[in-house]
Amino acid sequence: MKALAFLVAGAALALAAGAAPAADPAAGEAIYARCLACHALAYDRTGPRHCGLFGRRAGSVAGFAYSEAMKRSKIVWNGKTLDRFLANPMAAVPGTAMGYAGVTDRQERADLIAYLERENRSAACRK
Ligand code: HEC
């Protein structure tokens, strides 16, 4: 009986682990290569800079020409809102100027967001 309870607890733990995959910033760096077509961490390109992203209101980098849709979205960027946006940008913010289909793989998004978090704490973003 005790062994059974242990097994059940183990299965629950395994399920919980499946729900929140461990994020790997090193793997995320490779995925960020897809974003480099339009973005850089420290300066604006076709897309706005990603330094300072966490806690920033969507559409608020001064001098960047955002779409009205992004400016009006009322999103504040954090792990959760980024996950939603990056899964399908054009569905999450209809009318966005970010012409990118998104990152459909949940693990890839988690890795990518972990990479962005790490870089935001790094010297590259503190200049
Ligand atoms: C084809 C060019 C392009 C690609 C590729 C692209 N983006 Fe963007 N991104 C943009 C543009 C343009 C905007 C501004 C959107 C708007 O104003 O509606 C934007 C906006 C954003 C924003 C909102 C930032 C803010 O200041 O509110 C985030 C976050 C973002 N992109 C993340 C990413 C990530 C992560 C990737 C890679 C998976 C990516 N983008 C790939 C062009 C791109």
Backbone and ligand atoms as CSV (ligand in chain L), in Angstrom:
chain,resi,resn,atom,element,x,y,z
A,1,MET,N,N,0.837,-1.206,0.000
A,1,MET,CA,C,0.000,0.000,0.000
A,1,MET,C,C,0.872,1.256,0.000
A,2,LYS,N,N,1.858,1.217,0.901
A,2,LYS,CA,C,2.782,2.352,0.976
A,2,LYS,C,C,3.510,2.535,-0.363
A,3,ALA,N,N,3.918,1.384,-0.937
A,3,ALA,CA,C,4.640,1.436,-2.206
A,3,ALA,C,C,3.749,2.025,-3.293
A,4,LEU,N,N,2.466,1.686,-3.241
A,4,LEU,CA,C,1.524,2.189,-4.239
A,4,LEU,C,C,1.406,3.716,-4.132
A,5,ALA,N,N,1.269,4.189,-2.900
A,5,ALA,CA,C,1.165,5.638,-2.674
A,5,ALA,C,C,2.411,6.341,-3.229
A,6,PHE,N,N,3.539,5.707,-3.038
A,6,PHE,CA,C,4.804,6.266,-3.511
A,6,PHE,C,C,4.794,6.384,-5.040
A,7,LEU,N,N,4.294,5.303,-5.670
A,7,LEU,CA,C,4.216,5.286,-7.139
A,7,LEU,C,C,3.296,6.391,-7.649
A,8,VAL,N,N,2.151,6.542,-6.968
A,8,VAL,CA,C,1.178,7.561,-7.395
A,8,VAL,C,C,1.807,8.933,-7.264
A,9,ALA,N,N,2.502,9.174,-6.133
A,9,ALA,CA,C,3.152,10.471,-5.918
A,9,ALA,C,C,4.201,10.709,-7.003
A,10,GLY,N,N,4.920,9.650,-7.359
A,10,GLY,CA,C,5.942,9.763,-8.399
A,10,GLY,C,C,5.335,10.153,-9.733
A,11,ALA,N,N,4.211,9.534,-10.057
A,11,ALA,CA,C,3.543,9.834,-11.323
A,11,ALA,C,C,3.057,11.281,-11.333
A,12,ALA,N,N,2.540,11.745,-10.191
A,12,ALA,CA,C,2.063,13.129,-10.096
A,12,ALA,C,C,3.225,14.093,-10.310
A,13,LEU,N,N,4.361,13.766,-9.722
A,13,LEU,CA,C,5.550,14.609,-9.879
A,13,LEU,C,C,5.980,14.655,-11.343
A,14,ALA,N,N,5.964,13.487,-11.989
A,14,ALA,CA,C,6.368,13.416,-13.391
A,14,ALA,C,C,5.431,14.272,-14.243
A,15,LEU,N,N,4.134,14.235,-13.907
A,15,LEU,CA,C,3.154,15.046,-14.638
A,15,LEU,C,C,3.432,16.523,-14.439
A,16,ALA,N,N,3.706,16.893,-13.182
A,16,ALA,CA,C,3.986,18.295,-12.876
A,16,ALA,C,C,5.213,18.751,-13.663
A,17,ALA,N,N,6.218,17.880,-13.748
A,17,ALA,CA,C,7.433,18.223,-14.482
A,17,ALA,C,C,7.101,18.431,-15.960
A,18,GLY,N,N,6.184,17.621,-16.489
A,18,GLY,CA,C,5.780,17.758,-17.885
A,18,GLY,C,C,5.070,19.073,-18.139
A,19,ALA,N,N,4.336,19.560,-17.139
A,19,ALA,CA,C,3.572,20.791,-17.307
A,19,ALA,C,C,4.495,22.005,-17.344
A,20,ALA,N,N,5.608,21.920,-16.634
A,20,ALA,CA,C,6.534,23.051,-16.586
A,20,ALA,C,C,7.937,22.579,-16.944
A,21,PRO,N,N,8.221,22.470,-18.233
A,21,PRO,CA,C,9.516,21.937,-18.646
A,21,PRO,C,C,10.651,22.837,-18.175
A,22,ALA,N,N,11.756,22.229,-17.790
A,22,ALA,CA,C,12.921,23.014,-17.395
A,22,ALA,C,C,13.396,23.796,-18.610
A,23,ALA,N,N,13.668,25.065,-18.395
A,23,ALA,CA,C,14.065,25.915,-19.518
A,23,ALA,C,C,15.578,26.007,-19.587
A,24,ASP,N,N,16.098,25.956,-20.803
A,24,ASP,CA,C,17.544,25.932,-21.025
A,24,ASP,C,C,17.954,27.160,-21.850
A,25,PRO,N,N,18.541,28.170,-21.197
A,25,PRO,CA,C,18.897,29.395,-21.921
A,25,PRO,C,C,19.894,29.158,-23.056
A,26,ALA,N,N,20.756,28.140,-22.907
A,26,ALA,CA,C,21.728,27.868,-23.973
A,26,ALA,C,C,21.004,27.394,-25.231
A,27,ALA,N,N,20.004,26.545,-25.052
A,27,ALA,CA,C,19.188,26.109,-26.194
A,27,ALA,C,C,18.406,27.299,-26.742
A,28,GLY,N,N,17.975,28.185,-25.843
A,28,GLY,CA,C,17.217,29.371,-26.255
A,28,GLY,C,C,18.028,30.310,-27.125
A,29,GLU,N,N,19.341,30.346,-26.888
A,29,GLU,CA,C,20.204,31.226,-27.686
A,29,GLU,C,C,20.149,30.820,-29.160
A,30,ALA,N,N,20.137,29.506,-29.416
A,30,ALA,CA,C,20.062,29.020,-30.797
A,30,ALA,C,C,18.724,29.396,-31.425
A,31,ILE,N,N,17.668,29.364,-30.626
A,31,ILE,CA,C,16.338,29.705,-31.151
A,31,ILE,C,C,16.252,31.213,-31.425
A,32,TYR,N,N,16.958,31.999,-30.613
A,32,TYR,CA,C,16.947,33.463,-30.794
A,32,TYR,C,C,17.520,33.857,-32.162
A,33,ALA,N,N,18.290,32.966,-32.779
A,33,ALA,CA,C,18.816,33.242,-34.121
A,33,ALA,C,C,17.676,33.589,-35.087
A,34,ARG,N,N,16.500,32.997,-34.867
A,34,ARG,CA,C,15.339,33.284,-35.733
A,34,ARG,C,C,14.870,34.730,-35.552
A,35,CYS,N,N,15.075,35.272,-34.386
A,35,CYS,CA,C,14.622,36.635,-34.089
A,35,CYS,C,C,15.612,37.662,-34.618
A,36,LEU,N,N,16.878,37.230,-34.770
A,36,LEU,CA,C,17.942,38.156,-35.180
A,36,LEU,C,C,17.729,38.701,-36.588
A,37,ALA,N,N,16.838,38.079,-37.351
A,37,ALA,CA,C,16.500,38.621,-38.672
A,37,ALA,C,C,15.943,40.034,-38.520
A,38,CYS,N,N,15.309,40.309,-37.408
A,38,CYS,CA,C,14.645,41.610,-37.205
A,38,CYS,C,C,15.028,42.312,-35.906
A,39,HIS,N,N,15.499,41.569,-34.917
A,39,HIS,CA,C,15.739,42.147,-33.590
A,39,HIS,C,C,17.210,42.091,-33.199
A,40,ALA,N,N,17.594,42.959,-32.263
A,40,ALA,CA,C,18.862,42.848,-31.544
A,40,ALA,C,C,18.539,43.085,-30.072
A,41,LEU,N,N,19.436,42.670,-29.207
A,41,LEU,CA,C,19.189,42.890,-27.779
A,41,LEU,C,C,19.243,44.377,-27.449
A,42,ALA,N,N,20.304,45.035,-27.888
A,42,ALA,CA,C,20.626,46.352,-27.337
A,42,ALA,C,C,20.204,47.538,-28.213
A,43,TYR,N,N,19.729,47.285,-29.429
A,43,TYR,CA,C,19.320,48.416,-30.275
A,43,TYR,C,C,18.142,48.021,-31.153
A,44,ASP,N,N,17.424,49.033,-31.637
A,44,ASP,CA,C,16.244,48.784,-32.463
A,44,ASP,C,C,16.654,48.476,-33.901
A,45,ARG,N,N,15.946,47.541,-34.500
A,45,ARG,CA,C,16.134,47.268,-35.934
A,45,ARG,C,C,14.748,47.319,-36.576
A,46,THR,N,N,14.399,46.302,-37.375
A,46,THR,CA,C,13.019,46.211,-37.876
A,46,THR,C,C,12.077,46.056,-36.687
A,47,GLY,N,N,12.543,45.346,-35.658
A,47,GLY,CA,C,11.802,45.197,-34.407
A,47,GLY,C,C,12.526,45.924,-33.282
A,48,PRO,N,N,11.830,46.194,-32.187
A,48,PRO,CA,C,12.436,46.931,-31.074
A,48,PRO,C,C,13.444,46.093,-30.291
A,49,ARG,N,N,14.340,46.786,-29.586
A,49,ARG,CA,C,15.366,46.115,-28.773
A,49,ARG,C,C,14.732,45.231,-27.705
A,50,HIS,N,N,15.449,44.182,-27.337
A,50,HIS,CA,C,14.934,43.258,-26.320
A,50,HIS,C,C,15.544,43.488,-24.944
A,51,CYS,N,N,16.587,44.316,-24.830
A,51,CYS,CA,C,17.061,44.685,-23.491
A,51,CYS,C,C,15.970,45.506,-22.815
A,52,GLY,N,N,15.730,45.232,-21.548
A,52,GLY,CA,C,14.719,45.976,-20.793
A,52,GLY,C,C,13.309,45.455,-21.013
A,53,LEU,N,N,13.210,44.300,-21.678
A,53,LEU,CA,C,11.891,43.768,-22.055
A,53,LEU,C,C,11.029,43.408,-20.842
A,54,PHE,N,N,11.641,42.811,-19.820
A,54,PHE,CA,C,10.835,42.276,-18.709
A,54,PHE,C,C,10.313,43.408,-17.821
A,55,GLY,N,N,9.005,43.463,-17.695
A,55,GLY,CA,C,8.367,44.527,-16.934
A,55,GLY,C,C,8.027,45.742,-17.793
A,56,ARG,N,N,8.429,45.697,-19.070
A,56,ARG,CA,C,8.157,46.820,-19.973
A,56,ARG,C,C,6.742,46.684,-20.545
A,57,ARG,N,N,6.074,47.837,-20.707
A,57,ARG,CA,C,4.781,47.839,-21.361
A,57,ARG,C,C,4.998,47.627,-22.855
A,58,ALA,N,N,4.169,46.801,-23.492
A,58,ALA,CA,C,4.299,46.553,-24.928
A,58,ALA,C,C,4.185,47.868,-25.684
A,59,GLY,N,N,5.027,48.014,-26.690
A,59,GLY,CA,C,4.939,49.198,-27.539
A,59,GLY,C,C,5.480,50.465,-26.906
A,60,SER,N,N,6.433,50.354,-25.989
A,60,SER,CA,C,6.835,51.561,-25.240
A,60,SER,C,C,8.302,51.971,-25.395
A,61,VAL,N,N,9.057,51.350,-26.304
A,61,VAL,CA,C,10.433,51.835,-26.514
A,61,VAL,C,C,10.351,53.177,-27.250
A,62,ALA,N,N,10.883,54.223,-26.618
A,62,ALA,CA,C,10.791,55.573,-27.190
A,62,ALA,C,C,11.461,55.612,-28.552
A,63,GLY,N,N,10.790,56.180,-29.525
A,63,GLY,CA,C,11.383,56.367,-30.838
A,63,GLY,C,C,11.166,55.185,-31.777
A,64,PHE,N,N,10.638,54.068,-31.277
A,64,PHE,CA,C,10.366,52.947,-32.178
A,64,PHE,C,C,8.934,53.081,-32.720
A,65,ALA,N,N,8.785,52.881,-34.041
A,65,ALA,CA,C,7.469,53.052,-34.676
A,65,ALA,C,C,6.650,51.764,-34.582
A,66,TYR,N,N,5.967,51.596,-33.469
A,66,TYR,CA,C,5.116,50.410,-33.272
A,66,TYR,C,C,3.802,50.557,-34.043
A,67,SER,N,N,3.139,49.419,-34.212
A,67,SER,CA,C,1.769,49.428,-34.733
A,67,SER,C,C,0.843,49.961,-33.635
A,68,GLU,N,N,-0.300,50.486,-34.045
A,68,GLU,CA,C,-1.318,50.903,-33.076
A,68,GLU,C,C,-1.744,49.706,-32.229
A,69,ALA,N,N,-1.829,48.529,-32.894
A,69,ALA,CA,C,-2.273,47.319,-32.199
A,69,ALA,C,C,-1.363,46.998,-31.015
A,70,MET,N,N,-0.051,47.107,-31.233
A,70,MET,CA,C,0.885,46.799,-30.144
A,70,MET,C,C,0.778,47.851,-29.053
A,71,LYS,N,N,0.699,49.113,-29.438
A,71,LYS,CA,C,0.640,50.187,-28.439
A,71,LYS,C,C,-0.618,50.077,-27.582
A,72,ARG,N,N,-1.694,49.604,-28.197
A,72,ARG,CA,C,-2.978,49.530,-27.480
A,72,ARG,C,C,-3.185,48.206,-26.765
A,73,SER,N,N,-2.226,47.278,-26.883
A,73,SER,CA,C,-2.470,45.912,-26.387
A,73,SER,C,C,-2.526,45.830,-24.870
A,74,LYS,N,N,-1.941,46.801,-24.167
A,74,LYS,CA,C,-1.938,46.821,-22.697
A,74,LYS,C,C,-1.189,45.638,-22.096
A,75,ILE,N,N,-0.346,44.987,-22.900
A,75,ILE,CA,C,0.451,43.862,-22.392
A,75,ILE,C,C,1.628,44.420,-21.603
A,76,VAL,N,N,1.981,43.761,-20.508
A,76,VAL,CA,C,3.265,44.010,-19.837
A,76,VAL,C,C,4.067,42.724,-20.012
A,77,TRP,N,N,5.300,42.855,-20.516
A,77,TRP,CA,C,6.064,41.653,-20.869
A,77,TRP,C,C,6.626,40.960,-19.640
A,78,ASN,N,N,6.279,39.683,-19.530
A,78,ASN,CA,C,6.880,38.794,-18.529
A,78,ASN,C,C,6.860,37.390,-19.148
A,79,GLY,N,N,7.308,36.407,-18.382
A,79,GLY,CA,C,7.399,35.052,-18.923
A,79,GLY,C,C,6.084,34.575,-19.513
A,80,LYS,N,N,5.005,34.896,-18.813
A,80,LYS,CA,C,3.696,34.404,-19.225
A,80,LYS,C,C,3.188,35.115,-20.484
A,81,THR,N,N,3.290,36.441,-20.511
A,81,THR,CA,C,2.776,37.175,-21.674
A,81,THR,C,C,3.652,36.916,-22.903
A,82,LEU,N,N,4.962,36.750,-22.682
A,82,LEU,CA,C,5.840,36.434,-23.820
A,82,LEU,C,C,5.493,35.071,-24.388
A,83,ASP,N,N,5.225,34.112,-23.509
A,83,ASP,CA,C,4.889,32.767,-23.973
A,83,ASP,C,C,3.646,32.817,-24.871
A,84,ARG,N,N,2.666,33.564,-24.444
A,84,ARG,CA,C,1.423,33.666,-25.214
A,84,ARG,C,C,1.657,34.356,-26.548
A,85,PHE,N,N,2.371,35.472,-26.516
A,85,PHE,CA,C,2.616,36.251,-27.735
A,85,PHE,C,C,3.441,35.440,-28.726
A,86,LEU,N,N,4.527,34.825,-28.236
A,86,LEU,CA,C,5.456,34.160,-29.146
A,86,LEU,C,C,4.867,32.899,-29.759
A,87,ALA,N,N,3.873,32.290,-29.094
A,87,ALA,CA,C,3.235,31.092,-29.651
A,87,ALA,C,C,2.549,31.445,-30.973
A,88,ASN,N,N,1.979,32.644,-31.049
A,88,ASN,CA,C,1.262,33.054,-32.261
A,88,ASN,C,C,1.057,34.568,-32.221
A,89,PRO,N,N,2.097,35.309,-32.605
A,89,PRO,CA,C,2.066,36.773,-32.451
A,89,PRO,C,C,0.844,37.421,-33.092
A,90,MET,N,N,0.492,36.978,-34.291
A,90,MET,CA,C,-0.577,37.664,-35.023
A,90,MET,C,C,-1.959,37.347,-34.447
A,91,ALA,N,N,-2.065,36.241,-33.705
A,91,ALA,CA,C,-3.327,35.944,-33.022
A,91,ALA,C,C,-3.366,36.644,-31.662
A,92,ALA,N,N,-2.211,36.726,-30.983
A,92,ALA,CA,C,-2.175,37.330,-29.644
A,92,ALA,C,C,-2.376,38.839,-29.735
A,93,VAL,N,N,-1.817,39.463,-30.778
A,93,VAL,CA,C,-1.977,40.910,-30.977
A,93,VAL,C,C,-2.400,41.126,-32.434
A,94,PRO,N,N,-3.704,40.965,-32.706
A,94,PRO,CA,C,-4.174,41.130,-34.097
A,94,PRO,C,C,-3.808,42.523,-34.611
A,95,GLY,N,N,-3.189,42.547,-35.791
A,95,GLY,CA,C,-2.779,43.824,-36.353
A,95,GLY,C,C,-1.338,44.189,-36.033
A,96,THR,N,N,-0.626,43.309,-35.311
A,96,THR,CA,C,0.781,43.602,-35.025
A,96,THR,C,C,1.589,43.701,-36.314
A,97,ALA,N,N,2.635,44.506,-36.276
A,97,ALA,CA,C,3.529,44.632,-37.422
A,97,ALA,C,C,4.612,43.561,-37.400
A,98,MET,N,N,4.587,42.708,-36.371
A,98,MET,CA,C,5.586,41.637,-36.323
A,98,MET,C,C,5.117,40.495,-37.215
A,99,GLY,N,N,5.615,40.491,-38.438
A,99,GLY,CA,C,5.209,39.484,-39.407
A,99,GLY,C,C,5.994,38.212,-39.221
A,100,TYR,N,N,5.649,37.485,-38.193
A,100,TYR,CA,C,6.388,36.270,-37.868
A,100,TYR,C,C,5.385,35.246,-37.352
A,101,ALA,N,N,5.477,34.023,-37.844
A,101,ALA,CA,C,4.458,33.011,-37.543
A,101,ALA,C,C,4.470,32.554,-36.098
A,102,GLY,N,N,5.622,32.681,-35.422
A,102,GLY,CA,C,5.674,32.278,-34.018
A,102,GLY,C,C,6.492,31.021,-33.798
A,103,VAL,N,N,6.652,30.693,-32.531
A,103,VAL,CA,C,7.418,29.510,-32.120
A,103,VAL,C,C,6.387,28.550,-31.529
A,104,THR,N,N,6.032,27.534,-32.274
A,104,THR,CA,C,4.909,26.688,-31.844
A,104,THR,C,C,5.293,25.711,-30.742
A,105,ASP,N,N,6.563,25.348,-30.659
A,105,ASP,CA,C,6.991,24.345,-29.688
A,105,ASP,C,C,7.136,24.975,-28.293
A,106,ARG,N,N,6.413,24.406,-27.323
A,106,ARG,CA,C,6.372,24.978,-25.972
A,106,ARG,C,C,7.742,24.986,-25.301
A,107,GLN,N,N,8.478,23.893,-25.492
A,107,GLN,CA,C,9.821,23.812,-24.900
A,107,GLN,C,C,10.737,24.864,-25.519
A,108,GLU,N,N,10.637,25.034,-26.830
A,108,GLU,CA,C,11.460,26.049,-27.503
A,108,GLU,C,C,11.140,27.448,-26.982
A,109,ARG,N,N,9.853,27.711,-26.738
A,109,ARG,CA,C,9.476,29.029,-26.200
A,109,ARG,C,C,10.044,29.211,-24.796
A,110,ALA,N,N,9.960,28.171,-23.976
A,110,ALA,CA,C,10.496,28.260,-22.611
A,110,ALA,C,C,11.998,28.528,-22.651
A,111,ASP,N,N,12.709,27.842,-23.534
A,111,ASP,CA,C,14.158,28.035,-23.665
A,111,ASP,C,C,14.470,29.452,-24.144
A,112,LEU,N,N,13.716,29.896,-25.123
A,112,LEU,CA,C,13.913,31.233,-25.697
A,112,LEU,C,C,13.693,32.316,-24.631
A,113,ILE,N,N,12.648,32.176,-23.839
A,113,ILE,CA,C,12.331,33.168,-22.802
A,113,ILE,C,C,13.411,33.130,-21.713
A,114,ALA,N,N,13.899,31.929,-21.389
A,114,ALA,CA,C,14.987,31.819,-20.398
A,114,ALA,C,C,16.240,32.527,-20.922
A,115,TYR,N,N,16.502,32.413,-22.205
A,115,TYR,CA,C,17.643,33.112,-22.809
A,115,TYR,C,C,17.453,34.627,-22.711
A,116,LEU,N,N,16.264,35.104,-23.047
A,116,LEU,CA,C,15.999,36.554,-22.979
A,116,LEU,C,C,16.148,37.063,-21.541
A,117,GLU,N,N,15.692,36.274,-20.581
A,117,GLU,CA,C,15.819,36.662,-19.160
A,117,GLU,C,C,17.283,36.748,-18.764
A,118,ARG,N,N,18.050,35.738,-19.173
A,118,ARG,CA,C,19.473,35.709,-18.832
A,118,ARG,C,C,20.189,36.917,-19.443
A,119,GLU,N,N,19.915,37.185,-20.715
A,119,GLU,CA,C,20.587,38.315,-21.376
A,119,GLU,C,C,20.181,39.643,-20.752
A,120,ASN,N,N,18.923,39.725,-20.309
A,120,ASN,CA,C,18.470,40.975,-19.681
A,120,ASN,C,C,19.196,41.250,-18.370
A,121,ARG,N,N,19.712,40.204,-17.728
A,121,ARG,CA,C,20.483,40.386,-16.484
A,121,ARG,C,C,21.968,40.575,-16.772
A,122,SER,N,N,22.366,40.389,-18.029
A,122,SER,CA,C,23.798,40.359,-18.358
A,122,SER,C,C,24.329,41.741,-18.722
A,123,ALA,N,N,25.652,41.819,-18.856
A,123,ALA,CA,C,26.320,43.086,-19.193
A,123,ALA,C,C,25.830,43.621,-20.545
A,124,ALA,N,N,25.475,42.707,-21.455
A,124,ALA,CA,C,25.031,43.128,-22.783
A,124,ALA,C,C,23.846,44.099,-22.696
A,125,CYS,N,N,23.050,43.963,-21.654
A,125,CYS,CA,C,21.860,44.808,-21.504
A,125,CYS,C,C,22.066,45.917,-20.473
A,126,ARG,N,N,23.218,45.962,-19.816
A,126,ARG,CA,C,23.393,46.973,-18.758
A,126,ARG,C,C,24.263,48.141,-19.206
A,127,LYS,N,N,24.541,48.200,-20.497
A,127,LYS,CA,C,25.356,49.297,-21.031
A,127,LYS,C,C,24.573,50.601,-21.003
L,1,HEC,C1,C,10.124,39.691,-39.570
L,1,HEC,C2,C,10.694,40.479,-38.504
L,1,HEC,C3,C,10.552,39.950,-37.090
L,1,HEC,C4,C,10.931,38.719,-36.584
L,1,HEC,C5,C,11.533,37.544,-37.345
L,1,HEC,C6,C,10.648,38.761,-35.171
L,1,HEC,N1,N,10.118,39.984,-34.820
L,1,HEC,FE1,FE,9.547,40.559,-32.941
L,1,HEC,N2,N,8.896,42.329,-33.686
L,1,HEC,C7,C,9.005,42.746,-34.999
L,1,HEC,C8,C,8.344,44.022,-35.165
L,1,HEC,C9,C,8.214,44.819,-36.465
L,1,HEC,C10,C,7.818,44.349,-33.900
L,1,HEC,C11,C,6.932,45.551,-33.550
L,1,HEC,C12,C,5.495,45.013,-33.659
L,1,HEC,C13,C,4.371,46.039,-33.592
L,1,HEC,O1,O,4.630,47.243,-33.409
L,1,HEC,O2,O,3.219,45.605,-33.747
L,1,HEC,C14,C,8.190,43.262,-32.988
L,1,HEC,C15,C,7.863,43.236,-31.647
L,1,HEC,C16,C,8.265,42.258,-30.759
L,1,HEC,C17,C,8.008,42.277,-29.348
L,1,HEC,C18,C,7.282,43.375,-28.565
L,1,HEC,C19,C,8.355,44.291,-28.001
L,1,HEC,C20,C,7.879,45.561,-27.346
L,1,HEC,O3,O,8.741,46.444,-27.129
L,1,HEC,O4,O,6.683,45.711,-27.036
L,1,HEC,C21,C,8.583,41.160,-28.818
L,1,HEC,C22,C,8.580,40.714,-27.385
L,1,HEC,C23,C,9.183,40.439,-29.917
L,1,HEC,N3,N,8.986,41.130,-31.069
L,1,HEC,C24,C,9.883,39.259,-29.785
L,1,HEC,C25,C,10.374,38.511,-30.869
L,1,HEC,C26,C,11.068,37.246,-30.727
L,1,HEC,C27,C,11.417,36.590,-29.400
L,1,HEC,C28,C,11.319,36.793,-31.992
L,1,HEC,C29,C,11.954,35.478,-32.398
L,1,HEC,C30,C,11.220,34.281,-32.051
L,1,HEC,C31,C,10.818,37.791,-32.913
L,1,HEC,N4,N,10.263,38.821,-32.199
L,1,HEC,C32,C,10.916,37.723,-34.300
L,1,HEC,C33,C,9.615,42.052,-36.018
L,1,HEC,C34,C,10.050,40.736,-35.954
